[in-house]
Amino acid sequence: MDMNEIKEIFFQECEEQLAELESGLLKLNDGDRDPETVNAVFRAVHSIKGGAGAFGLDDLVSFAHVFETTLDCVRSNKLEPTPDVLKVMLKSADVLADLVSASRDGGGVDESRSRGLVKELEALAHGELPSSSAHEAPKPAPKAAPAPAPVAKAETPKPTDDSGFQPIPFSFDGFGEDEEPAIEGSVYEVSFKPRRELYSKGNEAALLLRDLSRLGEMSINCDTDALPPLDKMDPEASYFGWKISIRTTKSEDDIRAVFEFAEWDCDLEVKLAEEASSDEELPMVPVPFDLSILDDSSGGEEEKGAEQGVSEETVAAAVSAAETASNVSRAARAVEKKESAAAAAAAQNNAAAAAAAAGQTIRVDLDRVDRLINLVGELVINQAMLSQSVIENDATGTSAVNMGLEELQQLTREIQDSVMAIRAQPVKPVFQRMSRIVREVADMVGKSIRLVTEGENTEVDKTVIDKIAEPLTHMIRNAVDHGIESPEKREAAGKDPEGTIKLTAKHRSGRILIELADDGAGINRERVRQKAIDNDIIAADANLSDDEIDNLIFMAGFSTADKISDISGRGVGMDVVKRSIQALGGRISISSRPGYGSTFTMSLPLTLAVLDGMVVTVAGQTLVVPLTAIVETLQPEAAAIHSFGANQRLISIRNSFCPLVDVGRVLNYRATQANPVEGVALLVESEGGGQRALMVDAIQGQRQVVIKSLEANYTHVPGIAAATILGDGRVALILDVDAVVAASRGQSMKPEMSLAATG
Amino acid sequence: MAAKKAGPGSLKLAAVLDLNEASNLHGKLVSMRGSDLKIDASGVERVGVQCAQVLVAGVKAWEDDKKTFLVEKASDAFQKTMQLIGINHENLVAKEI
């Protein structure tokens, strides 16, 4: 595993930690006072700091350090997590996320912002915020304490801190320094017994001991009693333990900090020794102070070997952090290994049993999953081809082969579902990102807004998740900027000055439904209408229903904002949102009640890899129509067909008229219109909500098809969404219903036009 | 890097005695039981605790066998690390435990 891979894993973990951090902070914000929540938040920042240190990401380390210090105050109940405090923390979490992504992708971070937050955090850590409990410092106050020990405690930075930030820059700092030269200090007794995991995670006890030795004068006794005979020992287990006596001016915390990255993997005891403890009953070996030679040979690659700073054990920590995850996948191997421990040879990073117990997930390269999905797709096609040829060659249809085929079909379907489930991910990370956007934008426009999320655990295909973030961000911005009114206006309208945006995800009939509701002013229909007229989108005398007016906002080039603001209205409007949603095979609609807010509803397919479709014949060609678009199918009767204008036709269905669209004509499969009576009409719902009857020649049946991208293999074809391979091995095109419907209205079938279509 | 045999009854330790090397070293020692052993630690640049464990176990094993287990040459790093982790270097020249 090279450094870049490790780094990549680190960043992946960072993302998880950041998510953890944010959700923890939000929980705290909602009044959760469970110490475990605080701990989780603290751990998240701590891990990021640790890993970042290993890679020499100094900005990240120093910010994380300040953040961590403040969180520590919360953890130790010295700082009350009031809403004000949490506001700062949430902002800090955002900056931390920025720093992480800046470290990953390059690019800068708003320095002034992070510096400002550092100050705020420091202030909080020193109890300077009015809301925090009086005058408490992050570390024990020095005043009461007498002579040497407290001096040691006042000594500042943790050894792993090269940030230059002093967690306790108190006025008595000078006092501490005065005392420092006297190498008096106090004697601590440290008992340290690493567990196997410590080594298997890449930590090295020798390095920890070396760092410890730097804190002061150290004597050590190695307890080798636990060591079994040579032929019975496991060379990778941990047998040694140490009793260390160290005379240092540093505090107990500083000593513990040496073991900070290993503390979960060892038994550690640190206590202040009784006076005159230098006469130990144990034979202690004095440790030479000059260990420089070890530095040279202990070779980490990346770090700059900062004195007392980011040194090897942090690398080890990062490696271990990174590997804990990857270890899980080696869990199986680890188990085998345990059985034949002695035989186990050179393997590196053999996972600790603990790692296996801790996680039940594995991290798999997305490419592998995609390959699997592709293969399963091929399998599905192959199975369909096989059964088709069997049916063709075996007219009786009763043979055992048929039975077997049916089972095979079920199995392939099950395999497919399971494989799809691998790609399914909860929408939670996306939703969490949104809460940050709400925070930031609300801050910018001076509104107070709460984001309520529901159904974060709803799962959907990873691709969909990746692609939904952008349109969702845009919509959230819009909702904050335009949807929710200013606090004054809200109060005037008798509403809670704090606005609420509700983001919901749920499964509905094989699709995922994402709703974004605000309790703002709703759509100003008059203005939308006027704007549409001004922009020549509708005729001045057009008679539009409320719904149709609402949907005008999805038209290209439409923005109702009076002035272009920083937040929304960057020249991209809801039409872009709509287009991205449609590119995902989804639909978006809006409903709005003036004075009560608007609700955007997005319906997205759960996966982009398969589709339930209706296979139809049009002018001798086989096409697939997505089943989700079809409302019903019917056999038109001559009496129900009415001509309308030169070549438009309507079909009367249950006393209402619906435009008839000849698919063959629209796609230029034939030059003249087909006779509706000879074909079948598919009643489809178009994006604008209106219904159209699509004319096809015949229905072949329904089946699940594997989507093959046309763009990737050929080029985009207007009116065609994608392609698939049928059971007989032929390629069939999947119809882009909306494009066809739009084209039938005389609009060109250029994608952007067809997608901006509204009722 | 594996520990190489420098000759009968003698063992040259690898430069990096880390976690990966521990099993290797252990295997070597087990296979060399029963005769006097001279260890050349002059090329050692880094010693991890787990290899130290193996070496100490080796010392004990050789002692049980009443054979000599002698570290003839040792690099500075080897000596310092042993000192650091509190292994009496004498152990490794098998004079006493």
Boltz contact constraints between the chains, C-beta under 6 A:
constraints:
  - contact:
      token1: [A, 199]
      token2: [B, 19]
      max_distance: 6.0
  - contact:
      token1: [A, 199]
      token2: [B, 50]
      max_distance: 6.0
  - contact:
      token1: [A, 204]
      token2: [B, 48]
      max_distance: 6.0
  - contact:
      token1: [A, 205]
      token2: [B, 49]
      max_distance: 6.0
  - contact:
      token1: [A, 206]
      token2: [B, 48]
      max_distance: 6.0
  - contact:
      token1: [A, 206]
      token2: [B, 49]
      max_distance: 6.0
  - contact:
      token1: [A, 206]
      token2: [B, 81]
      max_distance: 6.0
  - contact:
      token1: [A, 206]
      token2: [B, 85]
      max_distance: 6.0
  - contact:
      token1: [A, 209]
      token2: [B, 84]
      max_distance: 6.0
  - contact:
      token1: [A, 209]
      token2: [B, 85]
      max_distance: 6.0
  - contact:
      token1: [A, 210]
      token2: [B, 84]
      max_distance: 6.0
  - contact:
      token1: [A, 220]
      token2: [B, 86]
      max_distance: 6.0
  - contact:
      token1: [A, 221]
      token2: [B, 86]
      max_distance: 6.0
  - contact:
      token1: [A, 222]
      token2: [B, 85]
      max_distance: 6.0
  - contact:
      token1: [A, 222]
      token2: [B, 86]
      max_distance: 6.0
  - contact:
      token1: [A, 222]
      token2: [B, 87]
      max_distance: 6.0
  - contact:
      token1: [A, 224]
      token2: [B, 56]
      max_distance: 6.0
  - contact:
      token1: [A, 227]
      token2: [B, 57]
      max_distance: 6.0
  - contact:
      token1: [A, 230]
      token2: [B, 57]
      max_distance: 6.0
  - contact:
      token1: [A, 230]
      token2: [B, 58]
      max_distance: 6.0
  - contact:
      token1: [A, 230]
      token2: [B, 61]
      max_distance: 6.0
  - contact:
      token1: [A, 231]
      token2: [B, 30]
      max_distance: 6.0
  - contact:
      token1: [A, 233]
      token2: [B, 57]
      max_distance: 6.0
  - contact:
      token1: [A, 235]
      token2: [B, 22]
      max_distance: 6.0
  - contact:
      token1: [A, 235]
      token2: [B, 23]
      max_distance: 6.0
  - contact:
      token1: [A, 235]
      token2: [B, 26]
      max_distance: 6.0
  - contact:
      token1: [A, 235]
      token2: [B, 54]
      max_distance: 6.0
  - contact:
      token1: [A, 236]
      token2: [B, 22]
      max_distance: 6.0
  - contact:
      token1: [A, 239]
      token2: [B, 53]
      max_distance: 6.0
  - contact:
      token1: [A, 240]
      token2: [B, 49]
      max_distance: 6.0
  - contact:
      token1: [A, 240]
      token2: [B, 53]
      max_distance: 6.0
  - contact:
      token1: [A, 242]
      token2: [B, 86]
      max_distance: 6.0
  - contact:
      token1: [A, 285]
      token2: [B, 86]
      max_distance: 6.0
  - contact:
      token1: [A, 287]
      token2: [B, 84]
      max_distance: 6.0
  - contact:
      token1: [A, 293]
      token2: [B, 76]
      max_distance: 6.0
  - contact:
      token1: [A, 293]
      token2: [B, 77]
      max_distance: 6.0
  - contact:
      token1: [A, 293]
      token2: [B, 80]
      max_distance: 6.0
  - contact:
      token1: [A, 294]
      token2: [B, 80]
      max_distance: 6.0
  - contact:
      token1: [A, 297]
      token2: [B, 45]
      max_distance: 6.0
  - contact:
      token1: [A, 297]
      token2: [B, 46]
      max_distance: 6.0
  - contact:
      token1: [A, 297]
      token2: [B, 77]
      max_distance: 6.0
  - contact:
      token1: [A, 298]
      token2: [B, 46]
      max_distance: 6.0
  - contact:
      token1: [A, 344]
      token2: [B, 23]
      max_distance: 6.0
  - contact:
      token1: [A, 345]
      token2: [B, 23]
      max_distance: 6.0
  - contact:
      token1: [A, 346]
      token2: [B, 20]
      max_distance: 6.0
  - contact:
      token1: [A, 348]
      token2: [B, 20]
      max_distance: 6.0
